[in-house]
Protein backbone atom coordinates (compact mmCIF):
# COMPACT_ATOMS: atom_id res chain seq x y z
CA UNK A 1 0.00 0.00 0.00
CA UNK A 2 2.84 2.39 0.87
CA UNK A 3 4.42 1.69 -2.53
CA UNK A 4 1.18 2.67 -4.31
CA UNK A 5 0.94 5.91 -2.32
CA UNK A 6 4.56 6.79 -3.16
CA UNK A 7 3.99 5.96 -6.82
CA UNK A 8 0.84 8.10 -6.97
CA UNK A 9 2.68 10.97 -5.27
CA UNK A 10 5.51 10.70 -7.81
CA UNK A 11 3.05 10.70 -10.72
CA UNK A 12 1.23 13.70 -9.21
CA UNK A 13 4.52 15.58 -8.76
CA UNK A 14 5.59 14.93 -12.36
CA UNK A 15 2.19 15.98 -13.67
CA UNK A 16 2.27 19.22 -11.64
CA UNK A 17 5.77 20.01 -12.92
CA UNK A 18 4.68 19.36 -16.50
CA UNK A 19 1.63 21.59 -16.12
CA UNK A 20 3.73 24.35 -14.54
CA UNK A 21 6.20 24.22 -17.47
CA UNK A 22 3.32 24.24 -19.94
CA UNK A 23 1.80 27.23 -18.13
CA UNK A 24 5.07 29.15 -18.35
CA UNK A 25 5.45 28.42 -22.09
CA UNK A 26 1.86 29.46 -22.76
CA UNK A 27 2.28 32.65 -20.72
CA UNK A 28 5.48 33.56 -22.60
CA UNK A 29 3.78 32.82 -25.91
CA UNK A 30 0.72 34.91 -25.00
CA UNK A 31 2.91 37.86 -23.98
CA UNK A 32 5.04 37.57 -27.12
CA UNK A 33 1.95 37.54 -29.34
CA UNK A 34 1.46 41.21 -28.47
CA UNK A 35 4.93 42.12 -29.78
CA UNK A 36 6.00 42.28 -33.41
CA UNK A 37 9.20 40.45 -34.37
CA UNK A 38 10.19 39.41 -37.86
CA UNK A 39 9.82 35.64 -38.46
CA UNK A 40 8.06 35.11 -35.12
CA UNK A 41 4.52 34.30 -34.09
CA UNK A 42 4.67 34.61 -30.33
CA UNK A 43 7.71 32.61 -29.22
CA UNK A 44 7.66 30.39 -32.32
CA UNK A 45 10.25 31.22 -34.95
CA UNK A 46 8.55 30.46 -38.26
CA UNK A 47 11.82 30.66 -40.20
CA UNK A 48 14.20 28.76 -37.93
CA UNK A 49 17.38 27.71 -39.73
CA UNK A 50 18.57 24.59 -37.94
CA UNK A 51 22.18 24.16 -39.14
CA UNK A 52 23.42 27.66 -38.22
CA UNK A 53 21.75 27.34 -34.83
CA UNK A 54 23.44 23.97 -34.20
CA UNK A 55 26.78 25.42 -35.29
CA UNK A 56 26.48 28.29 -32.81
CA UNK A 57 25.52 25.89 -30.00
CA UNK A 58 28.35 23.55 -30.97
CA UNK A 59 30.90 26.37 -30.83
CA UNK A 60 29.68 27.30 -27.34
CA UNK A 61 29.77 23.71 -26.07
CA UNK A 62 33.25 23.19 -27.53
CA UNK A 63 34.47 26.17 -25.49
CA UNK A 64 32.98 24.61 -22.34
CA UNK A 65 34.60 21.26 -23.16
CA UNK A 66 37.95 22.92 -23.81
CA UNK A 67 37.83 24.65 -20.41
CA UNK A 68 36.84 21.46 -18.55
CA UNK A 69 38.99 18.88 -20.36
CA UNK A 70 41.68 20.85 -22.17
CA UNK A 71 40.53 19.42 -25.50
CA UNK A 72 37.37 18.88 -27.48
CA UNK A 73 36.24 16.96 -30.55
CA UNK A 74 35.26 18.70 -33.76
CA UNK A 75 31.60 18.75 -34.75
CA UNK A 76 30.49 18.16 -38.33
CA UNK A 77 26.98 19.02 -39.49
CA UNK A 78 25.61 17.29 -42.56
CA UNK A 79 22.38 16.15 -44.16
CA UNK A 80 19.66 18.66 -45.02
CA UNK A 81 21.63 21.67 -43.81
CA UNK A 82 19.30 24.18 -45.46
CA UNK A 83 16.32 22.95 -43.46
CA UNK A 84 14.02 25.69 -42.22
CA UNK A 85 11.15 25.00 -39.83
CA UNK A 86 8.81 26.59 -37.31
CA UNK A 87 9.78 25.86 -33.71
CA UNK A 88 10.56 27.46 -30.36
CA UNK A 89 14.31 28.24 -30.57
CA UNK A 90 15.05 28.12 -26.84
CA UNK A 91 13.79 24.52 -26.69
CA UNK A 92 16.15 23.37 -29.43
CA UNK A 93 18.99 25.35 -27.85
CA UNK A 94 18.46 23.63 -24.51
CA UNK A 95 18.15 20.11 -25.96
CA UNK A 96 21.11 20.46 -28.32
CA UNK A 97 23.32 22.00 -25.65
CA UNK A 98 22.70 19.11 -23.25
CA UNK A 99 23.08 16.43 -25.92
CA UNK A 100 26.30 17.91 -27.29
CA UNK A 101 27.73 18.36 -23.77
CA UNK A 102 27.03 14.69 -23.05
CA UNK A 103 28.50 13.62 -26.38
CA UNK A 104 31.66 15.68 -25.99
CA UNK A 105 32.21 14.56 -22.41
CA UNK A 106 31.79 10.91 -23.36
CA UNK A 107 34.08 11.27 -26.38
CA UNK A 108 36.88 12.95 -24.43
CA UNK A 109 36.61 10.60 -21.45
CA UNK A 110 36.56 7.52 -23.69
CA UNK A 111 39.57 8.80 -25.65
CA UNK A 112 41.44 9.26 -22.36
CA UNK A 113 40.39 5.80 -21.16
CA UNK A 114 41.71 4.03 -24.27
CA UNK A 115 44.72 6.37 -24.61
CA UNK A 116 43.51 7.76 -27.93
CA UNK A 117 45.40 10.97 -28.72
CA UNK A 118 42.92 12.40 -31.22
CA UNK A 119 39.23 12.78 -30.41
CA UNK A 120 37.05 11.57 -33.28
CA UNK A 121 34.54 14.15 -34.51
CA UNK A 122 30.94 14.25 -33.40
CA UNK A 123 28.59 14.05 -36.34
CA UNK A 124 25.26 15.89 -36.34
CA UNK A 125 22.97 14.88 -39.19
CA UNK A 126 19.82 16.81 -40.03
CA UNK A 127 17.11 14.75 -41.68
CA UNK A 128 13.93 16.08 -43.18
CA UNK A 129 10.71 14.33 -44.12
CA UNK A 130 7.38 15.63 -45.32
CA UNK A 131 6.17 16.50 -41.81
CA UNK A 132 9.16 16.14 -39.52
CA UNK A 133 12.75 17.12 -38.92
CA UNK A 134 15.19 14.71 -37.28
CA UNK A 135 18.50 15.62 -35.68
CA UNK A 136 20.87 12.69 -35.09
CA UNK A 137 24.02 13.01 -33.00
CA UNK A 138 26.70 10.35 -33.32
CA UNK A 139 29.89 10.11 -31.31
CA UNK A 140 32.51 7.54 -30.42
CA UNK A 141 32.17 7.93 -26.68
CA UNK A 142 32.05 4.24 -25.87
CA UNK A 143 28.30 3.93 -25.31
CA UNK A 144 26.36 3.03 -22.21
CA UNK A 145 28.07 0.26 -20.21
CA UNK A 146 26.20 -3.03 -20.12
CA UNK A 147 25.13 -3.99 -16.62
CA UNK A 148 23.75 -7.50 -16.62
Rosetta constraint file for C-alpha pairs under 8 A:
AtomPair CA 1 CA 5 HARMONIC 6.42 0.50
AtomPair CA 2 CA 6 HARMONIC 6.21 0.50
AtomPair CA 3 CA 7 HARMONIC 6.07 0.50
AtomPair CA 4 CA 8 HARMONIC 6.06 0.50
AtomPair CA 5 CA 9 HARMONIC 6.11 0.50
AtomPair CA 6 CA 10 HARMONIC 6.15 0.50
AtomPair CA 7 CA 11 HARMONIC 6.21 0.50
AtomPair CA 8 CA 12 HARMONIC 6.04 0.50
AtomPair CA 9 CA 13 HARMONIC 6.07 0.50
AtomPair CA 10 CA 14 HARMONIC 6.21 0.50
AtomPair CA 11 CA 15 HARMONIC 6.11 0.50
AtomPair CA 12 CA 16 HARMONIC 6.12 0.50
AtomPair CA 13 CA 17 HARMONIC 6.20 0.50
AtomPair CA 14 CA 18 HARMONIC 6.14 0.50
AtomPair CA 15 CA 19 HARMONIC 6.15 0.50
AtomPair CA 16 CA 20 HARMONIC 6.07 0.50
AtomPair CA 17 CA 21 HARMONIC 6.21 0.50
AtomPair CA 18 CA 22 HARMONIC 6.12 0.50
AtomPair CA 19 CA 23 HARMONIC 5.99 0.50
AtomPair CA 20 CA 24 HARMONIC 6.27 0.50
AtomPair CA 21 CA 25 HARMONIC 6.29 0.50
AtomPair CA 22 CA 26 HARMONIC 6.12 0.50
AtomPair CA 23 CA 27 HARMONIC 6.03 0.50
AtomPair CA 24 CA 28 HARMONIC 6.14 0.50
AtomPair CA 25 CA 29 HARMONIC 6.06 0.50
AtomPair CA 26 CA 30 HARMONIC 6.00 0.50
AtomPair CA 27 CA 31 HARMONIC 6.17 0.50
AtomPair CA 28 CA 32 HARMONIC 6.06 0.50
AtomPair CA 28 CA 42 HARMONIC 7.84 0.50
AtomPair CA 28 CA 43 HARMONIC 7.04 0.50
AtomPair CA 29 CA 33 HARMONIC 6.11 0.50
AtomPair CA 29 CA 42 HARMONIC 4.85 0.50
AtomPair CA 29 CA 43 HARMONIC 5.14 0.50
AtomPair CA 29 CA 44 HARMONIC 7.88 0.50
AtomPair CA 30 CA 34 HARMONIC 7.23 0.50
AtomPair CA 30 CA 42 HARMONIC 6.63 0.50
AtomPair CA 31 CA 35 HARMONIC 7.47 0.50
AtomPair CA 31 CA 42 HARMONIC 7.34 0.50
AtomPair CA 32 CA 36 HARMONIC 7.91 0.50
AtomPair CA 32 CA 41 HARMONIC 7.72 0.50
AtomPair CA 32 CA 42 HARMONIC 4.38 0.50
AtomPair CA 32 CA 43 HARMONIC 6.01 0.50
AtomPair CA 33 CA 41 HARMONIC 6.30 0.50
AtomPair CA 33 CA 42 HARMONIC 4.11 0.50
AtomPair CA 33 CA 43 HARMONIC 7.58 0.50
AtomPair CA 34 CA 42 HARMONIC 7.57 0.50
AtomPair CA 35 CA 42 HARMONIC 7.53 0.50
AtomPair CA 36 CA 40 HARMONIC 7.65 0.50
AtomPair CA 37 CA 41 HARMONIC 7.73 0.50
AtomPair CA 39 CA 45 HARMONIC 5.66 0.50
AtomPair CA 39 CA 46 HARMONIC 5.34 0.50
AtomPair CA 39 CA 47 HARMONIC 5.64 0.50
AtomPair CA 40 CA 44 HARMONIC 5.50 0.50
AtomPair CA 40 CA 45 HARMONIC 4.47 0.50
AtomPair CA 40 CA 46 HARMONIC 5.63 0.50
AtomPair CA 40 CA 47 HARMONIC 7.73 0.50
AtomPair CA 41 CA 45 HARMONIC 6.56 0.50
AtomPair CA 41 CA 46 HARMONIC 6.96 0.50
AtomPair CA 43 CA 88 HARMONIC 6.00 0.50
AtomPair CA 44 CA 86 HARMONIC 6.38 0.50
AtomPair CA 44 CA 87 HARMONIC 5.20 0.50
AtomPair CA 44 CA 88 HARMONIC 4.57 0.50
AtomPair CA 44 CA 89 HARMONIC 7.21 0.50
AtomPair CA 45 CA 85 HARMONIC 7.95 0.50
AtomPair CA 45 CA 86 HARMONIC 5.39 0.50
AtomPair CA 45 CA 87 HARMONIC 5.52 0.50
AtomPair CA 45 CA 88 HARMONIC 5.94 0.50
AtomPair CA 45 CA 89 HARMONIC 6.67 0.50
AtomPair CA 46 CA 85 HARMONIC 6.24 0.50
AtomPair CA 46 CA 86 HARMONIC 3.99 0.50
AtomPair CA 46 CA 87 HARMONIC 6.58 0.50
AtomPair CA 47 CA 84 HARMONIC 5.79 0.50
AtomPair CA 47 CA 85 HARMONIC 5.71 0.50
AtomPair CA 47 CA 86 HARMONIC 5.83 0.50
AtomPair CA 48 CA 84 HARMONIC 5.28 0.50
AtomPair CA 48 CA 85 HARMONIC 5.21 0.50
AtomPair CA 48 CA 86 HARMONIC 5.85 0.50
AtomPair CA 48 CA 87 HARMONIC 6.76 0.50
AtomPair CA 48 CA 89 HARMONIC 7.38 0.50
AtomPair CA 49 CA 53 HARMONIC 6.58 0.50
AtomPair CA 49 CA 82 HARMONIC 7.00 0.50
AtomPair CA 49 CA 83 HARMONIC 6.14 0.50
AtomPair CA 49 CA 84 HARMONIC 4.64 0.50
AtomPair CA 49 CA 85 HARMONIC 6.80 0.50
AtomPair CA 50 CA 54 HARMONIC 6.17 0.50
AtomPair CA 50 CA 81 HARMONIC 7.23 0.50
AtomPair CA 50 CA 82 HARMONIC 7.57 0.50
AtomPair CA 50 CA 83 HARMONIC 6.18 0.50
AtomPair CA 50 CA 84 HARMONIC 6.34 0.50
AtomPair CA 50 CA 85 HARMONIC 7.67 0.50
AtomPair CA 51 CA 55 HARMONIC 6.14 0.50
AtomPair CA 51 CA 77 HARMONIC 7.04 0.50
AtomPair CA 51 CA 81 HARMONIC 5.32 0.50
AtomPair CA 51 CA 82 HARMONIC 6.94 0.50
AtomPair CA 51 CA 83 HARMONIC 7.38 0.50
AtomPair CA 51 CA 126 HARMONIC 7.76 0.50
AtomPair CA 52 CA 56 HARMONIC 6.25 0.50
AtomPair CA 53 CA 57 HARMONIC 6.29 0.50
AtomPair CA 53 CA 93 HARMONIC 7.76 0.50
AtomPair CA 54 CA 58 HARMONIC 5.89 0.50
AtomPair CA 54 CA 93 HARMONIC 7.87 0.50
AtomPair CA 54 CA 96 HARMONIC 7.23 0.50
AtomPair CA 55 CA 59 HARMONIC 6.14 0.50
AtomPair CA 55 CA 77 HARMONIC 7.65 0.50
AtomPair CA 56 CA 60 HARMONIC 6.41 0.50
AtomPair CA 57 CA 61 HARMONIC 6.19 0.50
AtomPair CA 57 CA 93 HARMONIC 6.89 0.50
AtomPair CA 57 CA 96 HARMONIC 7.19 0.50
AtomPair CA 57 CA 97 HARMONIC 6.23 0.50
AtomPair CA 58 CA 62 HARMONIC 6.00 0.50
AtomPair CA 58 CA 75 HARMONIC 6.92 0.50
AtomPair CA 58 CA 97 HARMONIC 7.49 0.50
AtomPair CA 58 CA 100 HARMONIC 7.04 0.50
AtomPair CA 59 CA 63 HARMONIC 6.42 0.50
AtomPair CA 60 CA 64 HARMONIC 6.57 0.50
AtomPair CA 61 CA 65 HARMONIC 6.15 0.50
AtomPair CA 61 CA 97 HARMONIC 6.68 0.50
AtomPair CA 61 CA 100 HARMONIC 6.87 0.50
AtomPair CA 61 CA 101 HARMONIC 6.16 0.50
AtomPair CA 62 CA 66 HARMONIC 6.01 0.50
AtomPair CA 62 CA 72 HARMONIC 5.97 0.50
AtomPair CA 62 CA 73 HARMONIC 7.54 0.50
AtomPair CA 62 CA 74 HARMONIC 7.94 0.50
AtomPair CA 62 CA 104 HARMONIC 7.83 0.50
AtomPair CA 63 CA 67 HARMONIC 6.27 0.50
AtomPair CA 64 CA 68 HARMONIC 6.26 0.50
AtomPair CA 65 CA 69 HARMONIC 5.73 0.50
AtomPair CA 65 CA 70 HARMONIC 7.17 0.50
AtomPair CA 65 CA 71 HARMONIC 6.63 0.50
AtomPair CA 65 CA 72 HARMONIC 5.65 0.50
AtomPair CA 65 CA 101 HARMONIC 7.48 0.50
AtomPair CA 65 CA 104 HARMONIC 6.91 0.50
AtomPair CA 65 CA 105 HARMONIC 7.15 0.50
AtomPair CA 66 CA 70 HARMONIC 4.57 0.50
AtomPair CA 66 CA 71 HARMONIC 4.66 0.50
AtomPair CA 66 CA 72 HARMONIC 5.49 0.50
AtomPair CA 67 CA 71 HARMONIC 7.78 0.50
AtomPair CA 69 CA 108 HARMONIC 7.50 0.50
AtomPair CA 71 CA 108 HARMONIC 7.51 0.50
AtomPair CA 72 CA 104 HARMONIC 6.72 0.50
AtomPair CA 72 CA 108 HARMONIC 6.69 0.50
AtomPair CA 72 CA 119 HARMONIC 7.02 0.50
AtomPair CA 73 CA 104 HARMONIC 6.59 0.50
AtomPair CA 73 CA 107 HARMONIC 7.39 0.50
AtomPair CA 73 CA 108 HARMONIC 7.35 0.50
AtomPair CA 73 CA 119 HARMONIC 5.15 0.50
AtomPair CA 73 CA 120 HARMONIC 6.11 0.50
AtomPair CA 73 CA 121 HARMONIC 5.15 0.50
AtomPair CA 73 CA 122 HARMONIC 6.59 0.50
AtomPair CA 74 CA 119 HARMONIC 7.87 0.50
AtomPair CA 74 CA 120 HARMONIC 7.37 0.50
AtomPair CA 74 CA 121 HARMONIC 4.67 0.50
AtomPair CA 74 CA 122 HARMONIC 6.21 0.50
AtomPair CA 75 CA 121 HARMONIC 5.47 0.50
AtomPair CA 75 CA 122 HARMONIC 4.74 0.50
AtomPair CA 75 CA 123 HARMONIC 5.80 0.50
AtomPair CA 75 CA 124 HARMONIC 7.13 0.50
AtomPair CA 76 CA 121 HARMONIC 6.86 0.50
AtomPair CA 76 CA 122 HARMONIC 6.31 0.50
AtomPair CA 76 CA 123 HARMONIC 4.94 0.50
AtomPair CA 76 CA 124 HARMONIC 6.04 0.50
AtomPair CA 77 CA 81 HARMONIC 7.38 0.50
AtomPair CA 77 CA 123 HARMONIC 6.10 0.50
AtomPair CA 77 CA 124 HARMONIC 4.76 0.50
AtomPair CA 77 CA 125 HARMONIC 5.78 0.50
AtomPair CA 77 CA 126 HARMONIC 7.52 0.50
AtomPair CA 78 CA 123 HARMONIC 7.62 0.50
AtomPair CA 78 CA 124 HARMONIC 6.39 0.50
AtomPair CA 78 CA 125 HARMONIC 4.91 0.50
AtomPair CA 78 CA 126 HARMONIC 6.33 0.50
AtomPair CA 79 CA 125 HARMONIC 5.16 0.50
AtomPair CA 79 CA 126 HARMONIC 4.90 0.50
AtomPair CA 79 CA 127 HARMONIC 5.99 0.50
AtomPair CA 80 CA 125 HARMONIC 7.69 0.50
AtomPair CA 80 CA 126 HARMONIC 5.32 0.50
AtomPair CA 80 CA 127 HARMONIC 5.74 0.50
AtomPair CA 80 CA 128 HARMONIC 6.55 0.50
AtomPair CA 81 CA 126 HARMONIC 6.41 0.50
AtomPair CA 83 CA 126 HARMONIC 7.85 0.50
AtomPair CA 83 CA 128 HARMONIC 7.28 0.50
AtomPair CA 88 CA 92 HARMONIC 6.99 0.50
AtomPair CA 89 CA 93 HARMONIC 6.14 0.50
AtomPair CA 90 CA 94 HARMONIC 6.10 0.50
AtomPair CA 91 CA 95 HARMONIC 6.25 0.50
AtomPair CA 92 CA 96 HARMONIC 5.85 0.50
AtomPair CA 93 CA 97 HARMONIC 5.90 0.50
AtomPair CA 94 CA 98 HARMONIC 6.32 0.50
AtomPair CA 95 CA 99 HARMONIC 6.15 0.50
AtomPair CA 96 CA 100 HARMONIC 5.88 0.50
AtomPair CA 97 CA 101 HARMONIC 6.01 0.50
AtomPair CA 98 CA 102 HARMONIC 6.19 0.50
AtomPair CA 99 CA 103 HARMONIC 6.12 0.50
AtomPair CA 99 CA 137 HARMONIC 7.92 0.50
AtomPair CA 100 CA 104 HARMONIC 5.94 0.50
AtomPair CA 100 CA 137 HARMONIC 7.86 0.50
AtomPair CA 101 CA 105 HARMONIC 6.03 0.50
AtomPair CA 102 CA 106 HARMONIC 6.08 0.50
AtomPair CA 103 CA 107 HARMONIC 6.06 0.50
AtomPair CA 103 CA 122 HARMONIC 7.46 0.50
AtomPair CA 103 CA 138 HARMONIC 7.88 0.50
AtomPair CA 103 CA 139 HARMONIC 6.21 0.50
AtomPair CA 103 CA 141 HARMONIC 6.78 0.50
AtomPair CA 104 CA 108 HARMONIC 6.09 0.50
AtomPair CA 104 CA 122 HARMONIC 7.58 0.50
AtomPair CA 104 CA 139 HARMONIC 7.90 0.50
AtomPair CA 104 CA 141 HARMONIC 7.80 0.50
AtomPair CA 105 CA 109 HARMONIC 6.00 0.50
AtomPair CA 105 CA 141 HARMONIC 7.89 0.50
AtomPair CA 106 CA 110 HARMONIC 5.86 0.50
AtomPair CA 106 CA 140 HARMONIC 7.86 0.50
AtomPair CA 106 CA 141 HARMONIC 4.48 0.50
AtomPair CA 106 CA 142 HARMONIC 7.13 0.50
AtomPair CA 107 CA 111 HARMONIC 6.06 0.50
AtomPair CA 107 CA 119 HARMONIC 6.72 0.50
AtomPair CA 107 CA 120 HARMONIC 7.53 0.50
AtomPair CA 107 CA 139 HARMONIC 6.57 0.50
AtomPair CA 107 CA 140 HARMONIC 5.72 0.50
AtomPair CA 107 CA 141 HARMONIC 3.86 0.50
AtomPair CA 107 CA 142 HARMONIC 7.33 0.50
AtomPair CA 108 CA 112 HARMONIC 6.22 0.50
AtomPair CA 108 CA 119 HARMONIC 6.43 0.50
AtomPair CA 108 CA 141 HARMONIC 7.24 0.50
AtomPair CA 109 CA 113 HARMONIC 6.11 0.50
AtomPair CA 109 CA 141 HARMONIC 7.37 0.50
AtomPair CA 110 CA 114 HARMONIC 6.25 0.50
AtomPair CA 110 CA 140 HARMONIC 7.85 0.50
AtomPair CA 110 CA 141 HARMONIC 5.32 0.50
AtomPair CA 110 CA 142 HARMONIC 5.99 0.50
AtomPair CA 111 CA 115 HARMONIC 5.79 0.50
AtomPair CA 111 CA 116 HARMONIC 4.67 0.50
AtomPair CA 111 CA 117 HARMONIC 6.94 0.50
AtomPair CA 111 CA 118 HARMONIC 7.43 0.50
AtomPair CA 111 CA 119 HARMONIC 6.22 0.50
AtomPair CA 111 CA 141 HARMONIC 7.52 0.50
AtomPair CA 112 CA 116 HARMONIC 6.13 0.50
AtomPair CA 112 CA 117 HARMONIC 7.68 0.50
AtomPair CA 120 CA 139 HARMONIC 7.57 0.50
AtomPair CA 120 CA 140 HARMONIC 6.71 0.50
AtomPair CA 121 CA 139 HARMONIC 6.94 0.50
AtomPair CA 122 CA 137 HARMONIC 7.04 0.50
AtomPair CA 122 CA 138 HARMONIC 5.76 0.50
AtomPair CA 122 CA 139 HARMONIC 4.75 0.50
AtomPair CA 122 CA 140 HARMONIC 7.51 0.50
AtomPair CA 123 CA 136 HARMONIC 7.93 0.50
AtomPair CA 123 CA 137 HARMONIC 5.75 0.50
AtomPair CA 123 CA 138 HARMONIC 5.14 0.50
AtomPair CA 123 CA 139 HARMONIC 6.52 0.50
AtomPair CA 124 CA 135 HARMONIC 6.80 0.50
AtomPair CA 124 CA 136 HARMONIC 5.57 0.50
AtomPair CA 124 CA 137 HARMONIC 4.58 0.50
AtomPair CA 124 CA 138 HARMONIC 6.47 0.50
AtomPair CA 125 CA 135 HARMONIC 5.74 0.50
AtomPair CA 125 CA 136 HARMONIC 5.10 0.50
AtomPair CA 125 CA 137 HARMONIC 6.55 0.50
AtomPair CA 126 CA 133 HARMONIC 7.16 0.50
AtomPair CA 126 CA 134 HARMONIC 5.78 0.50
AtomPair CA 126 CA 135 HARMONIC 4.70 0.50
AtomPair CA 126 CA 136 HARMONIC 6.52 0.50
AtomPair CA 127 CA 133 HARMONIC 5.67 0.50
AtomPair CA 127 CA 134 HARMONIC 4.80 0.50
AtomPair CA 127 CA 135 HARMONIC 6.22 0.50
AtomPair CA 127 CA 136 HARMONIC 7.86 0.50
AtomPair CA 128 CA 132 HARMONIC 6.01 0.50
AtomPair CA 128 CA 133 HARMONIC 4.54 0.50
AtomPair CA 128 CA 134 HARMONIC 6.19 0.50
AtomPair CA 129 CA 133 HARMONIC 6.24 0.50
